[in-house]
Amino acid sequence: MTQKTTQGQFTETSSVLYMAFELSSKNWKLGFSTGFGQKPRIRTVTAGDQNALKTEIKLARKRFQLPEQCKVVSCFEAGRDGFWIHRFLTAEGIENFVVDSSSIEVNRRKRRAKTDRLDVGSLLRMLIRYRHGEHKVWSVVHVPSVEDEDRRQAHRELAALEKEKNRTSNRIRGLLATQGIRLAGGNISADQLESIRMWDGSPLPAGLESRIGRECAHLAFLKEQIATLIRQRKNALRSKSEAEAAPDKKKIQQLQKLRAIGPVGAWVLVREMFGWRQFKNGRQVGSLSGLTPSPYNSGNTNYDQGISKAGIQPVRKIAIELAWCWVRYQPNSKLSCWFNERFANAGKKARKVGIVAVARRLLIELWRYLETGALPEGAELKVTA
C-alpha cells in the first residue's frame, strides 16, 4: 500500500512545514515534510522562479492540511547561488538555514546511489533533526549582510588578479623556453619581442610572436587592474569620512598599530572575520580559520591528520604569513618566545607545524585585542613619527 503525503499519516500534530532545496543551474528540487515519519513531497521548479516556489509552498500547505500562516523552515547547501535565495526566503517570512555542504553526513559505501531526489530527502531529514535539537548534524553558514558581503569583493578580486598575473607570466616564460630563450629577470614587454632571438639567432616565428604579444598585453592589463585596486584600498584607509562611516575601517587601523601587521593582513582579517562576525570564544575563531587539528584516535590507532582546512581559505593563508612576520618583528612577545623555545632549533618540517600553532593563537589574540583593546602579551606597537 502506497503511503500518502498527508497530515493524517504522521503520528504527531505539527504546524511547521519543513522544506529543503537541492539547487542546480536549471532546476530546483524541493522537498516538503511536516516531521519524522512523514513521506516527503518532492517537486521540481525552474531555477530562480520565485513565483513557482511560492506556489509550491502554498500547495504543500494545502496537501499537508496546514494553516496558511503556518511556520515554514527551509535549508539549502551553500554554493554557486550565493546568499540571495536566503535573503529572498527571509523576506518572505521563512526561517532558512544555509548549510556547509562539506559538513553533511553521507553514506560511506564505495558505490552509493546519488540523485537530486535522494539528496533533497536526506537534507529534509537532517533539517528536521536540526530543528529538534541535534545541532551537530551539520554546520550552518553565517550569512553576511549585502554590505558586508560587498566589502569582501576588493581583496578577493585582488587575489584572483594576482593569481592570473602569475599564470600569465609563467605562460610567457614557458612559450619562450620552447625556443631556448631564458629570461634573466623581470617580464618582457610587447615592444621587446622584435629584438628577441631564438637559439640559432633567428627571430621568433610570426605565430608565436603574435601569441606572446597578446599575452604581454593581457599581463599589462592585469598589472594595471592590480595597481588600481591597491590604490583604491590605500585611499579608502586614508579617507577620514569613510573611516567614520564604516566601523570595520577603525578595526583595520587598530590592527595596523601592531608591529608585523600591515594594511593587507589587517584588511583581509577584518573584512573576512572580525568586521561583522560575532565570536563567543577563541575556539570559534580557530575553527573558522581551519587551523584546528584533526586527530584520528580509534582503537590502538592514534595520529594527527593535520589541520582541518575547514574554514576561510583567505584568512588561513594570511594568518600563516602574519605568523612568520610576528615571529620576526615581535621577538619579545609570548607567542614568539614559545615558538623559538620549541621550534627554533628543530627541523624545517617541525617549524612549519609550529608556525600553524602560532597562526591559530595569533588570530585568537588579535580577536581579543579588537574586542577588549588588550595587547597580546609582550607585543609592541609601531613607533609613530
C-alpha positions in Angstrom: 0.0 0.0 0.0 1.4 3.4 -1.0 2.0 5.8 1.8 0.3 9.2 1.1 1.8 12.6 1.9 -1.0 13.8 4.1 -1.0 15.1 7.7 -3.1 12.1 8.8 -0.2 9.7 8.1 2.0 11.5 10.6 1.9 10.4 14.3 2.3 13.9 15.7 0.4 17.1 15.0 2.6 19.8 13.7 2.2 23.4 12.5 5.6 23.6 10.9 6.3 22.9 7.2 9.8 21.8 6.5 11.3 22.5 3.1 14.7 21.5 1.6 16.3 22.7 -1.6 18.6 20.7 -4.0 19.9 23.5 -6.2 21.2 23.3 -9.8 21.7 25.7 -12.7 18.5 24.6 -14.5 16.1 23.2 -11.9 15.5 23.2 -8.2 14.3 20.0 -6.5 12.1 20.8 -3.5 11.3 18.5 -0.6 8.4 19.1 1.8 7.5 17.4 5.1 5.9 18.0 8.4 8.2 15.9 10.7 9.6 12.5 11.4 7.9 9.6 9.7 6.2 11.7 7.1 6.9 10.7 3.5 8.3 13.8 1.7 6.5 15.6 -1.0 9.0 16.1 -3.9 8.5 18.8 -6.5 10.7 20.4 -9.3 10.7 24.1 -10.3 12.7 26.1 -12.7 15.8 27.6 -11.1 15.3 31.1 -9.9 11.5 31.0 -10.4 10.3 32.8 -7.3 6.6 32.7 -8.2 6.7 28.9 -8.8 8.4 28.5 -5.4 5.7 30.5 -3.6 3.1 28.4 -5.4 4.7 25.1 -4.3 4.8 26.3 -0.7 1.0 27.0 -0.8 0.3 23.7 -2.4 2.4 21.9 0.2 0.5 23.6 3.0 -2.8 22.5 1.4 -1.6 19.0 0.8 -0.5 18.6 4.4 -3.6 20.3 5.7 -1.7 23.1 7.4 -3.0 26.6 8.0 -2.0 29.3 5.6 0.0 31.2 8.2 1.9 28.1 9.5 5.7 28.5 10.0 8.0 27.4 7.2 11.5 26.3 7.9 13.9 25.6 4.9 17.5 24.8 4.2 19.9 24.5 1.2 23.6 23.9 0.7 25.9 26.9 0.2 27.2 27.1 -3.4 27.2 29.0 -6.6 23.9 30.7 -6.0 25.4 32.6 -3.0 23.0 34.0 -0.4 20.3 35.7 -2.5 17.9 32.8 -2.0 18.4 33.1 1.8 17.6 36.8 1.6 14.5 36.1 -0.5 13.2 33.4 1.8 13.8 35.6 4.9 11.9 38.4 3.3 9.0 36.0 2.8 9.0 35.2 6.5 10.6 31.8 6.1 13.2 30.6 8.6 16.1 29.4 6.5 19.5 27.7 7.1 22.4 27.8 4.7 24.4 24.6 5.2 28.1 24.0 4.7 28.0 21.2 2.2 31.2 19.6 3.4 29.7 19.1 6.9 26.7 16.9 5.6 26.9 13.3 6.6 26.9 10.8 3.7 26.8 7.1 3.1 30.4 5.7 3.2 29.9 2.8 0.9 32.2 2.7 -2.1 29.3 2.9 -4.5 26.3 4.7 -3.3 23.2 6.0 -5.2 23.2 9.7 -5.6 20.3 11.6 -7.2 18.8 15.0 -6.6 15.7 13.3 -5.2 17.7 11.3 -2.7 19.8 14.3 -1.7 16.8 16.5 -1.0 15.2 13.8 1.1 18.4 13.5 3.1 18.6 17.3 3.6 15.0 17.3 4.7 15.5 14.6 7.3 18.6 16.4 8.7 16.7 19.7 8.8 14.0 18.1 11.0 16.7 16.6 13.3 18.5 20.0 13.5 15.2 21.8 14.4 14.6 19.2 17.1 17.9 20.0 18.9 20.5 17.9 17.1 22.7 20.9 16.2 25.8 18.9 15.4 24.1 17.2 12.4 25.7 19.8 10.2 27.4 23.3 10.2 25.3 26.3 9.5 26.9 29.2 7.5 26.7 32.7 9.0 25.1 34.7 6.2 26.6 38.2 5.9 24.6 41.3 5.0 24.7 42.7 1.5 27.1 45.4 2.6 29.4 43.1 4.5 29.5 40.7 1.5 30.2 43.6 -0.8 33.2 44.7 1.3 34.9 41.3 0.6 34.9 41.8 -3.2 38.0 44.1 -3.3 40.6 41.8 -1.7 39.2 38.7 -3.3 39.3 40.2 -6.7 42.9 41.4 -6.0 43.9 37.8 -5.0 42.3 36.5 -8.2 44.1 39.0 -10.3 47.5 38.2 -8.7 47.0 34.6 -9.4 46.1 35.3 -13.0 49.1 37.6 -13.4 51.4 34.8 -12.2 49.8 32.3 -14.5 50.2 34.7 -17.5 53.8 35.5 -16.7 54.7 31.8 -16.3 52.9 31.1 -19.6 55.0 33.7 -21.4 58.2 32.2 -19.9 57.1 28.8 -20.9 56.5 29.8 -24.5 59.9 31.4 -24.8 61.5 28.4 -23.2 60.3 26.2 -26.0 62.6 28.1 -28.3 65.6 28.0 -25.9 65.0 31.5 -24.6 65.5 32.2 -20.9 64.6 35.5 -19.3 67.2 36.6 -16.8 64.8 38.6 -14.7 61.6 40.5 -14.8 59.0 40.3 -17.5 59.2 41.0 -21.2 57.1 43.7 -22.8 55.4 43.6 -26.2 57.9 46.2 -27.5 60.9 43.9 -26.8 59.6 40.9 -28.8 61.1 42.1 -32.1 64.6 42.1 -30.5 64.4 38.6 -29.1 66.3 35.9 -31.0 66.0 32.1 -30.7 68.8 29.7 -30.0 70.1 30.0 -33.6 69.8 33.8 -33.8 66.7 33.8 -35.9 63.7 35.9 -35.0 60.6 34.5 -33.4 58.1 32.8 -35.7 55.2 35.1 -36.6 52.5 33.0 -34.9 54.5 32.7 -31.6 55.4 36.4 -31.6 51.7 37.3 -32.1 50.6 35.0 -29.3 53.2 36.3 -26.8 52.3 39.8 -27.8 48.7 39.2 -26.8 49.9 37.6 -23.5 52.0 40.6 -22.8 49.1 42.9 -23.4 47.0 40.8 -21.0 49.7 40.9 -18.4 50.0 44.7 -18.7 46.2 44.9 -18.2 46.3 42.7 -15.1 49.1 44.9 -13.6 47.0 48.0 -14.2 44.0 46.5 -12.6 46.0 45.3 -9.6 47.6 48.8 -9.2 44.1 50.3 -9.3 42.8 48.1 -6.6 45.8 48.7 -4.4 45.4 52.5 -4.9 41.7 52.3 -4.0 42.5 50.4 -0.8 45.0 53.0 0.3 42.6 55.8 -0.5 39.8 54.0 1.5 42.1 53.7 4.5 43.3 57.3 4.4 39.8 58.7 4.0 38.6 60.0 7.3 35.0 60.3 6.3 34.8 56.7 5.2 36.6 55.6 8.4 34.0 57.3 10.5 31.1 55.8 8.5 32.3 52.2 8.5 33.2 50.6 11.8 35.4 48.0 10.2 37.8 50.7 9.0 38.6 51.5 12.6 39.4 47.9 13.3 41.7 47.8 10.3 43.5 50.9 11.6 43.6 49.4 15.1 45.3 46.2 13.8 47.8 48.2 11.8 49.1 49.8 15.0 50.7 46.4 15.9 54.2 45.7 14.6 54.3 42.9 12.0 50.8 43.7 10.7 50.4 45.8 7.5 47.4 47.0 5.6 46.9 43.8 3.5 46.7 41.5 6.6 44.6 43.9 8.6 42.2 44.4 5.6 41.7 40.7 5.0 41.2 39.7 8.6 38.7 42.4 9.3 36.7 42.1 6.1 36.6 38.3 6.3 36.3 37.7 10.1 36.5 40.4 12.7 34.5 43.1 10.9 31.0 41.5 11.1 31.2 38.1 12.7 30.4 37.5 16.4 32.5 35.0 18.3 31.8 33.6 21.7 35.3 32.3 22.4 38.7 31.6 20.9 37.8 28.1 19.9 35.3 29.5 17.4 38.0 31.8 15.9 40.4 28.9 15.4 37.7 26.7 14.0 36.6 29.3 11.4 40.2 29.7 10.2 40.5 26.0 9.6 43.8 25.9 11.6 42.5 23.4 14.2 44.0 19.9 14.4 42.2 16.8 13.1 43.1 13.9 15.4 42.5 10.3 14.4 42.0 8.1 17.5 40.3 4.8 17.0 41.3 1.6 19.0 45.1 1.4 19.0 45.5 3.8 16.2 46.2 7.4 17.2 47.8 10.0 15.0 47.3 13.6 13.9 45.9 14.2 10.4 47.0 17.8 10.2 44.8 20.9 10.2 41.2 20.6 9.2 41.3 23.3 6.5 37.5 23.7 7.0 37.5 27.5 7.4 38.0 30.5 5.2 40.9 30.0 2.8 41.9 33.7 2.5 42.1 34.0 6.3 44.1 30.8 6.7 46.6 32.0 4.1 47.1 35.4 5.5 47.3 34.1 9.1 50.3 31.9 8.2 52.0 34.8 6.6 51.3 37.0 9.6 52.6 34.3 11.9 56.0 34.3 10.2 56.1 38.2 10.4 55.0 38.1 14.0 57.9 35.8 15.0 60.3 38.1 13.2 59.1 41.5 14.2 57.6 40.7 17.6 60.5 38.7 19.1 59.7 39.6 22.7 56.1 38.5 22.5 54.9 35.5 24.4 54.0 33.7 21.1 57.4 34.3 19.5 59.2 33.1 22.7 57.1 30.0 22.8 57.8 29.3 19.1 61.6 29.9 19.4 61.8 27.8 22.5 60.1 24.8 21.0 60.9 25.0 17.2 63.8 27.4 16.6 66.3 24.5 16.7 64.0 21.9 15.2 63.9 20.9 11.6 62.1 22.6 8.7 59.0 20.4 8.9 58.7 21.0 12.7 58.9 24.7 12.2 56.1 24.6 9.7 54.0 22.7 12.2 54.9 25.2 14.9 54.0 28.2 12.8 50.5 26.9 12.2 50.0 26.8 16.0 51.3 30.4 16.2 48.9 31.4 13.5 45.9 29.9 15.3 46.9 31.5 18.6 47.7 34.8 16.9 44.2 35.0 15.4 42.7 34.5 18.9 44.9 37.1 20.4 44.0 39.6 17.7 40.3 39.0 18.2 40.7 39.7 21.9 42.7 42.8 21.1 39.9 44.1 18.9 37.2 43.2 21.3 38.8 44.4 24.6 41.8 46.5 23.5 44.2 44.3 25.4 47.5 43.9 23.6 48.9 40.4 23.1 51.3 39.6 25.9 54.7 41.1 25.1 53.6 42.7 21.8 54.8 46.2 20.8 53.0 48.9 18.9 54.6 50.6 15.9 56.6 53.7 16.6 54.9 56.8 15.1 56.9 59.7 14.0 
